[in-house]
Amino acid sequence: MTEFYQPASGQTFTEANLQSQTGLPPTAPPNVLASNGIYIIVPSTDPYDPGLYNSTPTYTIVGDYANQGWTGTPLPLPTAKENASAELTTTANAQLETILCDCSYNNDVVTAVASQDLASRPARFQAVLDEMTTVTDTLNSNLDAVDAATSVDEIDSIIKQPSGTFVSGRGGAGPLDMQPSYFSVLTDLPPGIGEPDLEIYIPGTDTVIPYNASLPAPYKFDSMGNCYTGTDYRTTFRVAATGQVLGTVIPALGPAVPIAWTYNPTIPAASGGGGGSSSAF
């Protein structure tokens, strides 16, 4: 269903009420509507989790159309924690039900088997219990993380689990230099956050490498010289405005290569190793 936006009043209209409230038929050509201050809305998906944010649509006029965007206001942190815990639990419950359906054993059978001592438990049931344990362990870890979260954006990341690919290496000006780098993939970042909103943090030397749009494409981050110690090559991604940590990798010595990473809000301790190969924590 087509909707319409009137910047002068800030109102939106459906096809059903456009003519009754403005006198303009919804079948009028876009340029005719625009000349009368009415713009056809180009819709977009609301990226905000309603259990964590109150979201409001925004509109940008482009030609005869109004492109829809969104702004979000975080809910109070205690409310967001309660909602997130319920959402994570619901998801885990659904995963457990799927495991039960796929294995053909009902809940009574699995419960009876789980109550048996591991040494006497029939092997045929252990794979199912292992799958279920993975789900419950993950749920417990996520619930602990939600309890410890200090911002709604952090809770959003616990639910969505950001991930991506960082293309990086070491060398260039020397072995302690980070090669010009960039993100080739970014998935499920906090709402409104993209590559320009990120920064690279080097824990070993307390160095911040900001996004740099002036670098030759596709590169967006460059240490411009030494940034590592001789033994610590941890390279952390975080949201520049808030300092929220998203993940950490260790680039290998050599040209920039893709390094897949998943969400980890804790910067790992320095291993003291040589960082001979690209890796993610």
C-alpha positions in Angstrom: 0.0 0.0 0.0 1.4 3.4 -1.0 1.7 6.1 1.6 2.3 9.8 1.2 4.2 12.5 3.1 3.4 16.2 3.5 6.5 18.1 4.8 4.5 21.3 5.5 2.4 19.5 8.1 4.6 16.6 8.9 1.6 14.3 8.3 1.5 11.0 6.4 -1.5 9.8 4.5 -2.7 6.4 3.2 -4.3 5.9 -0.2 -7.7 5.8 1.6 -7.4 9.2 3.3 -5.2 11.2 0.9 -8.0 12.6 -1.2 -10.4 13.3 1.7 -7.8 15.2 3.6 -5.9 17.0 0.8 -8.2 16.9 -2.2 -5.6 15.1 -4.2 -6.3 11.6 -5.7 -3.7 8.9 -4.8 -3.6 8.0 -8.5 -2.2 11.5 -9.5 1.3 11.4 -11.1 4.2 11.8 -8.7 5.2 15.2 -10.2 1.6 16.5 -9.7 1.5 15.4 -6.1 5.0 16.9 -5.5 4.0 20.2 -7.0 1.3 20.3 -4.4 3.6 19.5 -1.5 2.7 15.8 -1.3 5.4 13.1 -1.8 5.1 9.4 -2.4 7.0 7.6 0.4 9.7 5.2 -0.5 9.5 2.8 2.5 12.4 1.2 4.4 12.6 -1.4 7.1 12.8 -0.2 10.7 16.2 -1.4 11.9 15.4 -0.9 15.6 14.4 -3.7 18.0 11.1 -2.5 19.5 12.1 -4.2 22.8 15.2 -1.9 23.0 14.3 1.3 21.3 11.4 3.7 20.5 11.7 4.4 16.8 10.3 7.2 14.7 10.2 7.5 10.8 12.0 10.4 9.1 11.7 11.5 5.5 14.1 13.0 3.1 12.7 14.6 -0.1 14.5 13.4 -3.2 12.8 14.6 -6.4 9.1 13.7 -6.3 9.6 11.1 -3.5 10.1 11.0 0.3 12.8 8.5 1.2 12.0 7.0 4.6 14.6 6.6 7.3 14.5 6.0 11.1 15.7 7.4 14.3 15.7 5.5 17.6 15.7 6.5 21.2 16.9 3.8 23.6 14.5 2.5 26.2 15.5 2.8 29.9 18.4 0.3 30.5 16.5 -1.8 33.1 13.5 -2.1 30.6 15.8 -3.0 27.7 17.5 -5.7 29.9 14.2 -7.3 30.8 13.0 -7.3 27.2 16.3 -8.6 25.9 16.3 -11.5 28.4 12.8 -12.4 27.4 13.7 -12.3 23.7 16.8 -14.4 24.1 14.9 -17.0 26.2 12.2 -17.2 23.6 14.7 -17.7 20.8 16.5 -20.5 22.9 13.2 -22.2 23.6 12.4 -22.3 19.9 15.8 -23.7 19.2 15.3 -26.5 21.8 11.9 -27.3 20.4 13.5 -27.6 16.9 16.1 -30.0 18.2 13.4 -32.2 19.8 11.3 -32.2 16.6 14.3 -33.1 14.5 15.5 -36.0 16.7 12.0 -37.5 17.0 12.3 -38.0 20.8 9.8 -36.2 23.0 10.6 -34.1 26.0 9.9 -36.8 28.5 12.4 -39.2 26.8 15.1 -36.5 26.7 14.5 -35.5 30.3 14.7 -39.1 31.5 18.0 -39.6 29.6 19.4 -36.4 30.9 18.8 -37.6 34.5 20.9 -40.6 34.0 24.5 -40.7 35.0 26.8 -39.9 32.1 28.6 -43.2 32.3 25.4 -45.3 32.0 23.7 -43.0 29.5 23.0 -44.6 26.1 25.2 -43.1 23.4 22.4 -42.7 20.9 20.9 -39.9 23.0 24.1 -38.0 23.8 24.3 -36.1 20.5 20.9 -34.6 21.2 21.8 -33.6 24.7 25.0 -32.0 23.4 23.0 -29.9 20.9 20.7 -28.8 23.7 23.6 -28.0 26.0 25.1 -25.8 23.3 21.9 -23.8 23.2 21.5 -23.5 27.0 25.2 -22.6 27.5 24.9 -19.9 24.9 21.7 -18.6 26.5 23.3 -18.5 29.9 26.3 -16.6 28.5 24.1 -14.1 26.7 21.9 -13.5 29.8 25.0 -12.8 31.8 26.2 -10.4 29.1 22.8 -8.6 29.2 23.0 -8.3 33.0 26.4 -6.7 32.7 25.6 -4.4 29.8 26.0 -0.7 30.3 24.2 0.5 27.2 21.2 -0.4 25.1 23.4 -0.5 22.0 25.5 -3.2 23.7 22.4 -5.2 24.4 21.4 -4.9 20.8 24.7 -6.4 19.8 24.3 -9.3 22.2 21.0 -10.1 20.5 22.1 -9.6 16.9 25.8 -10.7 17.2 27.6 -8.4 14.7 30.1 -10.0 12.4 32.1 -9.2 9.3 35.4 -9.4 7.4 38.3 -7.1 8.1 40.9 -6.9 5.3 44.3 -6.2 6.9 47.9 -7.1 7.3 51.2 -5.9 8.8 54.2 -4.5 7.0 54.1 -1.5 4.7 56.5 0.9 6.5 57.7 -1.9 8.7 56.7 -5.0 10.7 55.0 -2.8 13.4 52.9 -1.0 10.9 49.3 -1.9 10.1 48.7 -2.1 6.4 46.0 0.1 4.9 42.8 -1.8 5.8 39.0 -1.8 5.4 35.9 -3.8 6.2 34.7 -5.8 3.2 31.7 -7.1 5.1 29.8 -5.6 8.1 26.6 -7.4 9.4 24.2 -6.6 12.2 26.0 -3.5 13.6 24.2 -1.4 16.1 21.4 0.7 14.5 22.7 3.6 12.4 26.3 2.4 12.6 28.4 1.8 9.5 32.1 1.7 8.6 32.5 5.5 8.9 31.4 5.2 12.5 34.1 2.7 13.5 37.6 3.1 14.6 40.5 0.7 15.1 42.1 0.5 18.6 45.5 -1.0 19.2 45.5 -2.1 22.9 49.3 -2.8 23.0 50.2 0.8 22.4 46.9 2.5 23.2 46.7 3.8 19.7 43.4 4.9 18.0 43.2 4.7 14.2 40.2 6.7 12.9 38.2 6.2 9.7 39.9 8.1 6.9 37.7 8.7 3.8 40.7 10.3 2.0 42.6 7.0 1.6 42.6 5.4 -1.8 39.6 3.1 -2.3 38.8 0.7 -0.8 41.0 1.4 2.2 39.6 3.4 5.1 42.1 2.8 8.0 45.8 3.3 8.1 48.2 3.5 11.1 50.5 5.8 9.1 53.5 4.2 10.8 54.3 1.9 13.7 51.3 1.1 16.0 52.2 -2.4 17.4 54.7 -3.6 19.9 57.0 -6.4 18.8 54.9 -9.1 20.4 51.3 -7.7 20.7 49.4 -7.4 17.4 45.8 -7.3 18.8 43.6 -5.1 16.6 40.3 -4.1 18.0 37.2 -2.6 16.3 34.9 -0.3 18.2 32.2 2.3 17.7 34.1 5.6 17.7 31.3 7.6 19.5 30.8 5.3 22.4 33.9 3.1 22.6 31.7 -0.1 22.3 34.0 -3.0 21.4 32.8 -5.2 18.6 35.7 -7.6 18.0 39.4 -8.2 17.9 41.8 -9.8 15.3 45.5 -10.3 14.8 46.7 -9.4 11.3 49.5 -11.5 9.9 52.8 -10.0 8.6 52.3 -9.4 4.9 49.7 -8.0 2.5 46.2 -7.2 3.6 44.0 -10.3 3.6 40.4 -11.0 4.7 40.0 -11.9 8.4 36.5 -13.1 9.4 35.4 -11.9 12.9 32.4 -12.4 15.1 31.1 -10.3 18.0 33.3 -10.3 21.1 32.9 -7.3 23.4 35.9 -8.3 25.6 39.4 -7.4 24.3 41.4 -10.7 24.8 44.6 -10.6 26.9 47.8 -10.3 25.0 49.2 -13.7 24.2 52.8 -12.6 23.8 53.0 -14.6 20.6 54.5 -13.5 17.3 51.3 -13.0 15.4 52.5 -15.1 12.5 49.0 -15.6 11.0 45.8 -13.7 10.7 43.2 -14.7 13.3 40.1 -13.6 15.0 39.1 -14.0 18.6 
